Amino acid sequence: MAIVTIAACKLVRLTDGRDWRAWAISVVVFSVTALAGREPITSASAPAC
């Protein structure tokens, strides 16, 4: 679990850099994922049933 956390932190620092808007989006997506227990999926990207 720790290895995944460290890798995720490095990836976020690499992709978001000093852009505060990118950090804000990352925090929101992380929070929604953590609270919901699954990744947020929009209706546009959901497969048709």
DRENDO-1510 file (C-alpha; in Angstrom, 1 decimal, always signed):
<recs>
REC; n; res; u; v; w
REC; 1; MET; +0.0; +0.0; +0.0 .
REC; 2; ALA; +2.8; +2.4; +0.8 .
REC; 3; ILE; +4.5; +1.8; -2.5 .
REC; 4; VAL; +1.3; +2.7; -4.4 .
REC; 5; THR; +0.9; +5.9; -2.2 .
REC; 6; ILE; +4.4; +7.0; -2.9 .
REC; 7; ALA; +4.1; +6.4; -6.6 .
REC; 8; ALA; +0.7; +8.3; -6.7 .
REC; 9; CYS; +2.3; +11.3; -4.9 .
REC; 10; LYS; +5.2; +11.4; -7.3 .
REC; 11; LEU; +2.8; +11.2; -10.3 .
REC; 12; VAL; +0.6; +14.0; -9.0 .
REC; 13; ARG; +3.6; +16.2; -8.4 .
REC; 14; LEU; +4.9; +15.5; -11.9 .
REC; 15; THR; +1.6; +16.1; -13.7 .
REC; 16; ASP; +0.2; +19.0; -11.6 .
REC; 17; GLY; +3.5; +20.9; -10.9 .
REC; 18; ARG; +2.8; +24.4; -9.7 .
REC; 19; ASP; -0.6; +24.7; -11.3 .
REC; 20; TRP; -3.0; +25.3; -8.4 .
REC; 21; ARG; -6.1; +24.6; -10.6 .
REC; 22; ALA; -4.7; +21.2; -11.5 .
REC; 23; TRP; -4.1; +20.5; -7.8 .
REC; 24; ALA; -7.6; +21.6; -6.9 .
REC; 25; ILE; -9.1; +19.2; -9.6 .
REC; 26; SER; -6.9; +16.4; -8.3 .
REC; 27; VAL; -8.0; +17.0; -4.7 .
REC; 28; VAL; -11.7; +16.9; -5.7 .
REC; 29; VAL; -11.3; +13.7; -7.8 .
REC; 30; PHE; -9.3; +12.1; -5.0 .
REC; 31; SER; -12.0; +13.1; -2.4 .
REC; 32; VAL; -14.9; +11.8; -4.5 .
REC; 33; THR; -13.1; +8.5; -5.2 .
REC; 34; ALA; -12.2; +8.1; -1.5 .
REC; 35; LEU; -15.7; +8.8; -0.2 .
REC; 36; ALA; -17.6; +6.9; -2.9 .
REC; 37; GLY; -15.2; +3.9; -2.9 .
REC; 38; ARG; -15.2; +3.9; -6.7 .
REC; 39; GLU; -14.0; +6.2; -9.5 .
REC; 40; PRO; -16.4; +8.9; -10.8 .
REC; 41; ILE; -17.8; +8.0; -14.2 .
REC; 42; THR; -19.6; +10.5; -16.3 .
REC; 43; SER; -22.6; +9.5; -18.5 .
REC; 44; ALA; -20.6; +10.4; -21.6 .
REC; 45; SER; -17.9; +7.8; -20.9 .
REC; 46; ALA; -20.2; +5.1; -19.5 .
REC; 47; PRO; -20.7; +2.2; -21.9 .
REC; 48; ALA; -24.2; +1.8; -23.4 .
REC; 49; CYS; -26.3; -1.0; -21.9 .
</recs>
